[in-house]
């Protein structure tokens, strides 16, 4: 009886471990910047979301110097939840930021 219990417990722990490892494996994958024809796309290809976000922050800073004051949540659904889905008008704002680089 103890052997069956231990086997079941081990199988459950293994399942949880495998599920946890695979559910976070794609957290660094870019979902929007898939082409490397711009600085964000190149950064995403080289370093994932973290690198792409860093490049976007630098673009925001340069944009502010040029009179464009965009914040992340003006273009993306929910930065804090890593929901990078674009809002309406985001692509236009992105092109404007690219023009200030």
Backbone bond lengths (Angstrom), bond angles and torsions (degrees), N, CA, C in turn:
res aa  C-N    CA-C-N  psi(-1)  N-CA   C-N-CA  omega(-1)  CA-C   N-CA-C  phi
1 X - - - 1.438 - - 1.535 110.18 -
2 X 1.315 116.57 -43.27 1.455 121.57 179.27 1.522 110.32 -64.50
3 X 1.326 116.07 -38.07 1.461 120.66 179.81 1.537 110.42 -63.91
4 X 1.316 117.87 -41.85 1.471 121.84 178.75 1.529 109.91 -64.83
5 X 1.323 116.85 -42.42 1.464 121.41 179.70 1.530 110.53 -62.49
6 X 1.327 116.66 -46.54 1.469 120.96 -179.84 1.533 111.07 -63.87
7 X 1.320 117.05 -40.33 1.463 120.88 178.57 1.530 110.91 -63.52
8 X 1.323 115.95 -43.05 1.465 120.67 179.42 1.522 110.82 -65.20
9 X 1.332 116.11 -41.75 1.455 120.64 179.18 1.525 110.56 -63.88
10 X 1.311 117.10 -43.49 1.459 121.42 178.78 1.526 111.06 -63.67
11 X 1.308 117.58 -42.19 1.466 121.34 178.91 1.531 110.22 -63.51
12 X 1.313 117.25 -40.56 1.466 121.22 178.10 1.515 111.91 -64.25
13 X 1.328 116.59 -44.23 1.460 120.18 178.78 1.525 111.87 -64.22
14 X 1.306 116.41 -39.71 1.456 121.12 178.21 1.535 110.55 -63.35
15 X 1.323 116.65 -42.27 1.466 121.20 178.32 1.517 111.00 -61.70
16 X 1.324 117.08 -45.62 1.462 121.26 179.42 1.517 110.85 -63.28
17 X 1.316 117.44 -41.84 1.462 121.73 -179.91 1.525 111.16 -63.34
18 X 1.314 117.44 -47.04 1.465 121.38 179.74 1.521 110.18 -63.96
19 X 1.328 118.19 -43.24 1.465 121.98 179.49 1.523 110.55 -62.04
20 X 1.316 117.57 -43.99 1.470 121.02 -179.43 1.515 111.33 -64.27
21 X 1.306 117.43 -41.68 1.461 121.19 -178.24 1.520 110.79 -66.73
22 X 1.318 118.13 -40.60 1.460 119.91 -177.80 1.521 112.57 -79.91
23 X 1.312 118.64 -27.01 1.461 119.52 -177.97 1.520 111.93 -72.44
24 X 1.323 118.16 -22.39 1.456 121.14 179.65 1.528 112.60 -104.98
25 X 1.292 117.19 0.49 1.458 119.90 -176.43 1.521 112.06 -63.62
26 X 1.322 118.52 -35.00 1.452 121.52 -177.27 1.509 114.48 -94.72
27 X 1.335 118.90 8.21 1.458 121.36 -177.48 1.524 113.14 -62.34
28 X 1.306 117.93 -20.08 1.455 121.60 -177.82 1.527 111.48 -98.88
29 X 1.330 117.23 -0.16 1.452 121.56 -178.48 1.522 110.87 -80.86
30 X 1.295 116.23 133.43 1.459 121.23 177.50 1.524 109.21 -75.73
31 X 1.298 115.76 141.10 1.459 120.63 -179.98 1.520 111.91 -109.97
32 X 1.323 117.88 -17.05 1.465 121.35 -177.10 1.519 111.10 -111.71
33 X 1.309 117.00 -53.56 1.470 122.11 -175.98 1.521 109.17 -81.04
34 X 1.311 116.08 78.17 1.460 120.86 -176.77 1.525 112.65 -95.00
35 X 1.334 116.96 -22.42 1.462 120.47 179.31 1.520 108.71 -97.44
36 X 1.320 115.53 146.10 1.463 118.06 179.86 1.527 111.31 -101.38
37 X 1.342 116.11 37.24 1.460 120.59 178.72 1.531 112.60 -92.03
38 X 1.341 116.71 9.80 1.460 121.74 176.27 1.528 108.10 -148.38
39 X 1.327 118.02 166.64 1.469 120.43 -175.38 1.534 114.17 -59.98
40 X 1.321 117.38 -35.77 1.467 119.77 -179.08 1.515 110.60 -70.05
41 X 1.315 116.80 -42.93 1.462 121.15 178.09 1.522 111.68 -61.55
42 X 1.334 116.30 -42.31 1.466 120.61 177.91 1.525 110.64 -63.10
43 X 1.333 116.15 -43.74 1.471 120.80 179.78 1.514 110.51 -63.63
44 X 1.311 115.94 -40.80 1.460 120.46 -179.58 1.524 110.95 -63.77
45 X 1.316 115.67 -42.02 1.461 120.49 179.37 1.532 110.70 -64.71
46 X 1.336 116.16 -38.45 1.463 120.93 -177.90 1.523 114.17 -80.38
47 X 1.343 117.18 -38.16 1.460 118.81 -172.77 1.511 116.46 -136.62
48 X 1.312 117.75 11.17 1.454 120.86 176.90 1.523 113.13 74.75
49 X 1.314 115.23 -162.91 1.460 122.43 -175.32 1.522 111.90 -59.23
50 X 1.319 116.96 -41.00 1.462 120.19 -177.32 1.532 110.66 -59.46
51 X 1.307 117.00 -45.96 1.466 121.55 -179.92 1.533 110.76 -68.58
52 X 1.322 116.57 -41.56 1.465 120.50 179.31 1.527 110.76 -62.63
53 X 1.322 116.47 -41.22 1.459 121.12 178.81 1.530 110.37 -63.31
54 X 1.310 117.21 -39.72 1.458 121.93 178.44 1.531 110.94 -62.34
55 X 1.326 116.26 -43.05 1.463 120.66 178.83 1.526 110.06 -66.33
56 X 1.327 117.20 -40.48 1.466 120.10 178.24 1.533 110.96 -62.43
57 X 1.331 116.70 -40.46 1.471 120.39 178.40 1.532 110.46 -62.00
58 X 1.333 116.86 -40.12 1.462 120.75 177.89 1.531 110.18 -66.01
59 X 1.331 116.79 -38.37 1.457 120.46 177.68 1.528 110.73 -65.87
60 X 1.326 116.55 -39.40 1.473 120.40 176.87 1.522 110.36 -59.54
61 X 1.318 115.46 -44.69 1.461 120.58 -178.23 1.536 110.62 -61.42
62 X 1.328 116.54 -46.86 1.459 120.05 178.12 1.519 110.86 -64.67
63 X 1.318 115.97 -37.21 1.456 120.37 178.32 1.519 111.48 -62.88
64 X 1.330 116.14 -41.19 1.468 120.34 178.42 1.523 110.88 -62.11
65 X 1.327 116.10 -38.57 1.461 120.21 176.93 1.527 110.91 -63.15
66 X 1.329 116.41 -28.74 1.459 121.86 -179.91 1.521 113.59 -96.37
67 X 1.333 116.73 7.93 1.458 120.11 176.38 1.521 116.31 97.99
68 X 1.333 118.23 0.78 1.466 121.42 177.56 1.522 109.24 -100.94
69 X 1.306 116.61 115.36 1.468 119.94 -177.28 1.523 109.71 -113.75
70 X 1.331 115.81 80.20 1.458 121.65 179.28 1.525 109.84 -102.02
71 X 1.315 115.58 141.26 1.457 122.26 174.66 1.528 108.65 -108.88
72 X 1.313 117.09 159.51 1.471 122.16 -176.81 1.526 112.16 -54.64
73 X 1.336 115.77 -44.95 1.466 119.11 -174.58 1.527 113.21 -74.35
74 X 1.320 118.13 -3.95 1.456 120.07 173.37 1.532 110.51 -76.76
75 X 1.318 116.48 -25.44 1.465 121.19 -176.79 1.526 113.50 -113.24
76 X 1.319 117.15 -30.93 1.466 121.18 -176.50 1.528 110.72 -108.42
77 X 1.338 115.26 148.39 1.462 121.17 -176.50 1.523 113.19 -58.00
78 X 1.333 117.32 -56.72 1.465 120.31 -175.67 1.524 109.81 -157.03
79 X 1.319 115.45 94.22 1.468 121.06 -177.64 1.522 111.48 -59.93
80 X 1.331 117.43 -41.63 1.463 120.50 -175.89 1.529 112.13 -64.42
81 X 1.317 117.59 -25.99 1.468 121.52 178.92 1.534 111.78 -99.45
82 X 1.328 116.11 11.39 1.469 121.85 -177.25 1.526 112.16 56.13
83 X 1.335 115.82 35.20 1.456 121.28 174.65 1.521 106.69 -99.83
84 X 1.323 116.51 96.71 1.458 121.95 -172.76 1.516 112.27 -91.71
85 X 1.325 118.11 9.51 1.453 121.30 178.93 1.525 109.46 -54.85
86 X 1.332 116.18 137.35 1.455 120.97 -175.85 1.523 112.20 -81.50
87 X 1.310 114.53 142.43 1.462 121.60 173.68 1.532 108.30 -86.97
88 X 1.324 115.77 169.02 1.460 120.40 176.10 1.522 110.05 -60.44
89 X 1.305 116.69 136.34 1.458 122.11 178.37 1.521 114.77 85.95
90 X 1.319 117.37 -3.75 1.465 121.07 -176.79 1.532 111.75 -65.10
91 X 1.318 116.64 -40.80 1.468 119.20 -178.27 1.530 110.82 -64.33
92 X 1.319 117.29 -37.60 1.465 121.23 178.09 1.531 109.94 -63.47
93 X 1.326 116.58 -44.60 1.469 120.80 179.52 1.523 110.64 -64.21
94 X 1.342 116.21 -38.79 1.463 120.61 178.69 1.526 110.41 -61.72
95 X 1.329 117.03 -44.34 1.466 120.96 179.14 1.529 110.45 -63.50
96 X 1.326 116.89 -36.82 1.462 120.09 176.94 1.529 110.48 -63.98
97 X 1.341 116.40 -42.48 1.468 120.31 177.51 1.533 110.72 -63.22
98 X 1.324 116.93 -41.54 1.466 120.32 178.21 1.517 110.88 -60.01
99 X 1.313 116.88 -36.04 1.457 121.01 179.70 1.519 113.42 -68.20
100 X 1.346 117.60 -20.48 1.468 121.79 -179.79 1.523 112.26 -91.73
101 X 1.308 117.69 -0.26 1.471 120.74 -175.72 1.500 112.13 -82.18
